[in-house]
Amino acid sequence: MTDQVARFAGAKAALSKVPEVTLSFWVIKILATTLGETGGDSVTMSLLHADANAHNGGYLIGTGIFFAIFVAAVVIQIMTPRFNAGTYWFAIVASTTMGTAMADFFDRSLGVGYVGGSSILLACVLASLALWRGALGSVDVQTVATPRVELFYWVTITFSQTLGTALGDWMADDTGLGYGGGALVFVVGLAALGALYYWTSVSRVFLFWAAFILTRPLGATVGDFLDKPTSHGGLDFSRPLASAIILAAIVALILILPQKPGRHPHSTEAVSAE
């Protein structure tokens, strides 16, 4: 490879706006989704008292608040010229808190239930991925290098986070497994995906999105386990306290663990941007 080609490949790789998918990525992602659950519930349930009365507008107000924060976070992320761990994970946390409020609004305020809400949100995820692939030819997250791709990415992220929340609530509340049993189910599911990754040639893009969706209900059930009353199988931690502890852990991991931009040398979007 000539020096010119090497520099060109390096420039394209540096254009990626999402982190390299490593073990540290998944650890922080799970913590971020847990924070989304406890943080979202802190506003909708503790401050707006939506849990006591699903029809008081608390979930709708919470969704609106978190939607505004999420939009601001995504705008900052898109405007940032290169990958920045702080802005990326801020947008992820914003999407998880909005996903929590939105899923609760679907399930409880609109009365569609966990199964109905999950079905609607799964359809939204699949439609978003189909539109993304149809428009750009790939849904590989490592091609996220331009504002156009980022818009598809964050829309899909939002639906997948909301779907994950609904799945977590359904597993914990309606199946009789409780929060611990629900978390175990999703851990087993993620382990199965890991086995497929290491020992089969199943599409890495499919495995990423499947794992991304499953880490959300895992975080949701862990978050519920932390802040729900002991009578409901939880530890009855204060939601703000649990959120503060998880946030501190996320910040520490971002500072300690290496955060590198993902690499996708065949990204046509990166070539056009270059």
Secondary structure, 3 states (H helix, E strand, C coil): CCHHHHHHHHHHHHCCCCECCCHHHHHHHHHHHHHHHHHHHHHHHHHCCCCCCCCCCHHHHHHHHHHHHHHHHHHHHHHCCCCCHHHHHHHHHHHHHHHHHHHHHHHHHCCCHHHHHHHHHHHHHHHHHHHHHHHHCCCCHHHCCCHHHHHHHHHHHHHHHHHHHHHHHHHHHCCCCHHHHHHHHHHHHHHHHHHHHHHCCCCHHHHHHHHHHHHHHHHHHHHHHHHCCHHHCCCCCCHHHHHHHHHHHHHHHHHHCCCCECCCCCCHHHHHHC
